[in-house]
């Protein structure tokens, strides 16, 4: 049986796949309208120094029906083998002007702490102490492999370097941007961070993958979004709780490609995809099955830490969240099962 399954309880027959973005800088109401016209239903905007929650605080016009989650992007992981890494805090009401480290020029130290004064920890503490709903604050690592050539960033080293951050404030979700559309251009490299994510979750750390447009949300058509699985007429707080549980998947494009079902029962995982020509099952040991089919199932190998699924079409790819099967020690998987209050249920392990 899975130790933790983010899709447990999803009614795949009736669920809606709501397009959502957790890292974007629209800048104008017109760009918000463009995003909504492309199907975005839920958005956690961040405009660096400027507070953009609620939408009407910063944008005009605001498209009707667009659901917002508060968010701020700040800081850089300075001192690591890459040039740019930032942190977003979806679900926190901590404003940029309350951090003591305003994001002027984008880069204010968050993690690198040569003085040893714990500044990044105090900022994290402040973010998680200001929840918008219950305690559903998320800590998202943005464009972790972004760099300017000829810099070289080793995804294994990066994953290990960030373990301290992953393990801090363990009751709050960690999101890792495995694709950032703004870094997918000739002047920068490192748009993808799948290998880094794989390295992190094979330790048993519960880290959910997201894809983001970042600045390209202003470019009209953009790549990078998440699909949150919720019933119709869901509320803003429903989105926060779904992200908290990992009840979503991420994809490059808004096409017909989607997961129709992900079922984990006993030691078997079965998947049905729409618009897909390839299904891949991946564990901590690597690729388990690669098949050209719309329906597939596998037996989870004994001793596997997790299994995750990728589906692919000719013009799109989508990634599920990991389903965990083994605890490697020191990782509390129980908090994802809580729906209303954060209670530590040790009996879930």
C-alpha positions in Angstrom: 0.0 0.0 0.0 1.2 3.6 -0.7 2.6 5.4 2.3 1.4 8.7 0.7 -0.8 9.0 -2.4 -1.6 12.6 -3.4 -4.5 11.4 -5.6 -6.2 9.4 -2.9 -9.9 10.2 -2.9 -10.0 11.9 -6.3 -13.2 11.1 -8.2 -11.7 10.9 -11.7 -15.2 10.6 -13.3 -16.4 14.0 -12.1 -13.2 16.0 -11.2 -12.4 19.3 -13.1 -8.8 20.0 -14.2 -8.4 23.6 -13.3 -5.4 25.4 -14.9 -3.3 27.1 -12.3 0.0 29.0 -12.1 2.0 29.6 -8.9 4.8 31.8 -10.3 4.0 34.7 -12.7 4.5 38.4 -13.2 1.6 39.7 -15.3 2.3 43.4 -14.6 -0.9 44.6 -16.1 -4.6 43.8 -16.1 -4.5 43.2 -19.8 -2.0 40.4 -19.3 -4.3 39.0 -16.6 -7.0 39.0 -19.2 -4.8 37.2 -21.7 -3.9 34.5 -19.2 -7.6 34.0 -18.3 -8.4 33.8 -22.1 -5.9 31.0 -22.3 -7.7 29.0 -19.7 -5.9 30.0 -16.4 -8.5 29.8 -13.6 -6.2 30.2 -10.6 -3.1 32.4 -10.2 -0.6 33.2 -7.5 0.9 36.5 -8.9 4.1 38.1 -7.6 5.4 41.5 -8.6 8.6 41.6 -6.6 8.6 44.8 -4.6 4.9 45.4 -5.1 2.1 43.7 -3.3 -0.5 42.3 -5.8 -3.1 40.7 -3.4 -5.9 41.1 -3.9 -5.8 41.5 -7.7 -7.5 44.9 -7.4 -4.6 46.2 -5.4 -2.3 46.2 -8.5 -4.2 45.3 -11.7 -6.9 46.9 -13.7 -8.9 45.5 -15.2 -9.3 42.2 -13.4 -11.0 39.3 -15.3 -14.2 38.0 -13.7 -13.9 34.5 -12.2 -10.1 34.5 -11.9 -9.2 33.0 -8.5 -6.1 34.3 -6.6 -3.7 33.0 -4.0 -1.4 35.6 -2.3 2.3 35.2 -3.2 5.6 37.0 -3.0 8.9 36.2 -4.7 12.1 37.2 -3.0 15.6 36.2 -2.4 18.3 34.3 -4.0 20.2 31.1 -3.1 23.6 32.8 -3.3 26.7 30.8 -3.0 25.4 27.7 -4.8 26.8 26.5 -8.1 24.3 28.4 -10.2 23.6 32.1 -10.8 19.9 32.6 -10.0 17.5 30.9 -7.7 14.5 32.6 -6.0 11.8 31.6 -3.5 8.1 32.2 -3.8 5.7 31.8 -0.9 2.2 30.9 -2.3 -0.4 31.1 0.4 1.5 33.6 2.6 0.2 37.1 3.4 3.8 38.3 4.1 4.2 41.4 2.0 7.5 42.3 0.4 7.8 45.4 2.5 7.5 43.3 5.7 10.5 41.1 5.1 13.3 43.5 5.7 14.6 42.4 2.3 12.8 44.2 -0.5 13.3 42.6 -3.9 14.7 45.7 -5.7 16.8 44.4 -8.5 15.3 40.9 -8.0 18.2 39.5 -5.9 18.2 39.9 -2.2 20.0 37.1 -0.2 17.6 34.5 1.2 19.5 31.3 1.7 23.2 32.2 1.5 24.1 33.1 5.1 27.8 33.8 5.5 27.3 35.6 8.8 25.5 32.7 10.3 22.7 34.8 11.6 19.9 32.6 10.2 18.4 35.3 8.0 16.9 32.9 5.5 15.3 31.0 8.4 13.8 34.1 9.9 12.3 35.1 6.5 10.9 31.5 6.2 9.5 31.8 9.7 7.8 35.1 8.9 6.3 33.7 5.7 4.8 30.6 7.3 3.5 32.7 10.3 1.2 34.7 8.0 -1.0 32.1 6.4 -3.9 33.2 4.2 -5.9 30.0 4.9 -5.3 27.7 7.8 -1.6 26.9 7.6 -1.4 26.1 3.9 1.7 28.1 3.1 4.0 26.7 0.4 7.7 27.3 -0.1 8.5 27.2 -3.8 12.0 27.0 -5.4 12.0 28.9 -8.7 14.2 28.2 -11.7 16.7 26.2 -9.6 18.9 25.3 -12.6 18.9 28.8 -14.1 22.3 30.0 -15.0 24.3 32.0 -17.5 26.8 30.1 -19.6 29.5 29.0 -19.0 28.2 28.4 -15.4 27.7 24.7 -14.7 25.1 23.5 -12.2 25.1 19.9 -11.1 21.5 18.8 -10.3 22.7 16.2 -7.8 24.8 18.7 -6.0 22.0 21.3 -6.1 19.5 18.8 -4.6 21.9 17.9 -1.8 22.7 21.5 -1.1 19.0 22.4 -0.7 18.2 19.6 1.7 18.5 22.0 4.7 15.8 24.2 3.1 13.6 21.3 2.2 13.8 20.0 5.8 13.1 23.4 7.4 9.5 24.1 8.4 8.6 20.5 7.6 4.8 21.0 8.1 4.7 23.2 5.0 4.7 22.0 1.5 7.8 22.4 -0.7 7.3 23.0 -4.4 10.1 22.7 -7.0 9.8 24.4 -10.4 10.8 21.6 -12.8 10.2 23.9 -15.8 10.5 27.7 -16.0 9.5 29.2 -19.3 11.5 32.4 -18.8 14.8 30.6 -18.7 14.0 28.8 -22.0 15.8 31.3 -24.2 19.3 31.5 -25.9 20.8 33.9 -23.3 20.1 31.5 -20.4 20.1 27.8 -19.7 18.5 25.5 -17.2 14.8 25.7 -18.0 14.4 22.1 -16.8 15.1 20.7 -13.3 13.6 17.2 -13.6 16.8 15.5 -12.7 17.2 17.6 -9.6 13.6 16.8 -8.6 14.3 13.1 -9.1 17.4 13.3 -6.9 15.5 15.0 -4.2 12.4 12.8 -4.0 14.5 9.6 -4.1 15.5 10.5 -0.5 11.9 10.3 0.5 11.4 14.1 0.8 7.9 15.1 -0.2 8.5 17.7 -2.9 5.8 18.5 -5.5 6.7 19.5 -9.1 5.3 22.6 -10.7 5.8 24.3 -14.1 5.6 28.1 -14.5 5.6 30.7 -17.2 7.3 33.3 -14.9 7.6 36.4 -17.1 6.4 34.8 -20.3 2.8 35.1 -19.0 3.1 38.6 -20.6 4.0 37.2 -24.0 0.6 35.9 -24.9 1.1 32.2 -25.5 3.2 30.7 -22.7 4.4 27.3 -21.5 4.2 26.0 -18.0 1.1 25.4 -15.9 -0.5 23.1 -13.3 -3.8 21.3 -13.3 -5.5 21.2 -9.9 -8.0 18.4 -9.5 -11.2 19.7 -7.8 -15.0 19.4 -8.1 -16.9 22.0 -10.0 -17.6 25.4 -8.3 -14.5 25.1 -6.0 -13.5 27.9 -3.7 -10.2 29.7 -3.4 -9.5 27.7 -0.2 -10.2 24.5 -2.0 -7.3 25.3 -4.3 -5.0 25.9 -1.4 -5.9 22.6 0.2 -5.4 20.7 -3.1 -1.9 22.2 -3.5 -1.2 21.2 0.0 -2.1 17.6 -0.7 -0.4 17.5 -4.1 -3.7 16.9 -5.8 -2.5 18.3 -9.1 -0.2 17.6 -12.1 1.9 19.9 -14.3 2.2 20.3 -18.1 3.9 22.4 -20.6 1.0 23.3 -22.8 -2.8 23.7 -22.6 -3.8 20.9 -25.0 -6.0 17.8 -24.9 -3.3 15.9 -23.0 -4.4 15.1 -19.5 -4.4 12.4 -16.9 -7.9 10.7 -16.9 -7.0 8.6 -13.9 -4.1 7.6 -11.6 -5.0 4.7 -9.3 -2.7 3.2 -6.7 -4.1 0.0 -5.2 -2.0 -2.3 -3.2 1.3 -2.7 -5.1 -0.2 -1.7 -8.5 -0.4 1.7 -10.2 -2.7 2.1 -13.2 -2.9 5.1 -15.4 -5.3 6.3 -18.2 -4.3 9.3 -20.3 -6.2 11.4 -22.8 -4.4 12.7 -25.9 -1.3 10.7 -25.0 1.0 8.6 -27.2 3.5 7.6 -24.5 3.1 6.7 -20.8 6.2 6.4 -18.6 6.5 5.0 -15.1 9.5 6.2 -13.1 10.8 5.1 -9.7 13.8 6.1 -7.6 15.8 3.5 -9.6 14.8 5.2 -12.9 12.6 4.2 -15.8 10.3 1.3 -15.0 8.1 1.2 -18.1 7.9 3.2 -21.3 4.8 2.3 -23.4 2.9 3.7 -26.4 -0.5 3.3 -25.0 -3.4 5.4 -23.5 -3.8 2.9 -20.6 -1.1 1.2 -18.7 -0.3 -0.4 -15.3 2.7 -1.6 -13.4 3.6 -3.5 -10.2 5.6 -1.2 -7.9 9.0 -2.9 -7.3 9.6 -4.1 -3.8 11.6 -1.5 -1.8 10.7 1.4 -4.2 10.6 4.8 -2.5 8.2 6.3 -5.0 6.7 6.0 -8.4 5.7 8.9 -10.7 4.2 9.1 -14.2 4.9 11.1 -17.3 2.6 11.2 -20.3 3.6 12.7 -23.6 2.0 13.7 -26.9 3.6 15.1 -30.0 3.3 18.7 -28.6 3.1 18.4 -24.9 4.2 16.5 -21.8 2.7 16.2 -18.3 4.1 15.0 -15.0 2.3 13.5 -12.0 3.3 14.0 -8.4 5.2 11.1 -6.8 3.3 8.4 -4.9 5.4 7.3 -2.0 5.8 3.7 -0.8 8.7 3.8 1.6 9.9 6.0 4.4 13.6 6.5 4.6 13.5 8.0 8.0 13.0 11.6 9.2 10.3 12.4 6.7 6.8 13.0 8.0 4.3 12.1 5.3 1.3 12.4 7.5 0.7 16.2 7.1 -0.5 15.8 3.5 -3.5 13.7 4.8 -4.8 16.6 6.9 -7.7 18.5 5.3 -8.7 21.1 7.8 -6.1 21.4 10.5 -2.4 20.6 10.7 -2.2 17.7 13.2 0.7 15.3 13.3 -0.8 11.8 13.0 2.1 9.6 13.7 0.0 6.5 13.1 -0.1 7.3 9.4 3.5 6.2 9.0 
